[in-house]
Amino acid sequence: MAKKSIRDINLSGKRCFIRVDFNVPLDEKDGAMVITDDTRIKETLPTLNALIAAGARLILASHLGRPKGQRDPKQSLRPVAARLAEMLGRPVEFADDCIGEAAKAKAMALKDGDVLVLENVRFHAGEEENDATLAKAMSELAEVFINDAFGSAHRAHSSTAGIAAFLPAYSGLLMEKELTYLHDELESPERPFVVILGGAKVNDKIAVINRLIEKADTIIIGGGMAYTFRKLVQGITLGKSLYKPEWEPIAQAALDKAKARGVKLLIPVDAMITDAFDFDAKTVGNTRYTAVGEGIPADWEGVDIGPESVKLFAEEIDKAKTVIWNGPMGVFEVKACAKGTFDIAHAIAANTSAKTIIGGGDSVKAVKKAGVGDKMTFISTGGGASLELLEGKVLPGVAVLAEK
């Protein structure tokens, strides 16, 4: 995807409005909000350090949580500014708003290499409405717009897309990397190309299934959506497993398309099942694995793939030269149901000759919980954005960037 990045422009002395994704998890401790995971801040550091080295003047904007247009001290970016200062090893200024005279004064006072963090853009209701007046007010702080917030690029908001109507727009290094791996690399992947898709509902993933059937050599289906495929292909009973009759035509169309294109479509052959399941309490009742091809009893439900499915999938993963994974194999958030997902994560990590791409969302959590995150070629920072890009959709925050 040929978009201009910060590599393509001299930004020395330029005030740069940089949309980052600092939507980090916070917990209240002793009356103060404390960051519990600073991964999203770390991911921006290459861009920020490159801009500092280039002598740019950095004005950082982000959302945090869902304040719905209201000021909420618990969703302030002030703690993020403090953490960023520690990580950059230099002072970071903070503005109490993302627009207005006070914010503008701080922006105008920046010197080459200085850093300013603006307050949560979602404290303004117009942000999520892509309000042009708000976007223009933001643009008045800077001379250049840089979007490095891939995780928000699928949203047409004032700070992700609207601002580009008033400033020249470029991608940051993180955005550039996301587009390279989730778009460019998949246009002509090294083969065999194996796609692993999980998640709950067939209708949520059908667009990406259809898109990747056109590119992949093998599609592996897991998670809750696999039960619809199993009913169609294996004719098994599903018990209380996730399934709706209206999903059958969707799954059948995918099966037909894969067959017509000569794409191997693999589905589970066994499952871990339980007779009682409470997601909120993270508990299960009695559990067992079904035999290969065995149906699921009426009062039981599938919560993970079984060992024979893991073996089947791992053999295919081992032959791949490119692997992309989006979606868990089961309810991995519940410890008792996580083995299949973690086994697949380890199978992907074991293929050291393949380019391995983790496509955001729960798959990222899974590889990190499995302890193999550092063994993947690329891990996306976007959940919904990565899925929409894989579906072939145009992301508003990407469409506004200058073309090469």
Beta strands, then each sheet from edge to edge (+ up, - down):
strand 1: 15-19
strand 2: 26-29
strand 3: 32-35
strand 4: 57-61
strand 5: 93-94
strand 6: 115-117
strand 7: 144-147
strand 8: 169-171
strand 9: 193-197
strand 10: 218-221
strand 11: 264-266
strand 12: 271-274
strand 13: 277-278
strand 14: 283-284
strand 15: 287-289
strand 16: 301-305
strand 17: 322-326
strand 18: 355-358
strand 19: 378-379
sheet 1: 5+ 6+ 4+ 1+ 7+ 8+
sheet 2: 2+ 3-
sheet 3: 11+ 10+ 9+ 17+ 18+ 19+
sheet 4: 15+ 12- 16+
sheet 5: 13+ 14-
end
